[in-house]
Amino acid sequence: MSQMVGDDAAGERPRYTPLQGQYLAFIYNYSRILKRPPAEADMRRHFGVTAPSVHQMVVTLEKAGLITREPGAPRSIEVLVQPSKLPLLL
């Protein structure tokens, strides 16, 4: 069983695992600094994982309602979690 973190008071989102939180923090910080969302290849390089692993994480975050994106549109990821609810990027 994976440990979940995040706000759960009154059933509020977000709830995410520590690894999901790192992806969210990366997407948020990358977007803020470079003024555009990261491509999956950017996340693959940062986390040192395979392309299918990054894609699966993106799909999982979207299904959980933590991000939104336009399938097939490059660099369309948007974090739906308030910045104050994100962990520090390690």
Number of C-alpha atoms within 10 A of each C-alpha: 3 7 9 15 16 17 13 11 8 6 8 9 17 20 20 20 13 15 12 19 24 18 23 26 21 24 23 23 17 17 17 11 9 9 9 15 21 20 15 21 14 15 21 16 12 11 14 11 12 13 14 11 15 21 15 11 16 22 16 14 20 17 11 14 15 21 19 17 15 10 10 7 8 12 15 15 22 19 22 16 19 11 13 7 15 20 17 13 13 6
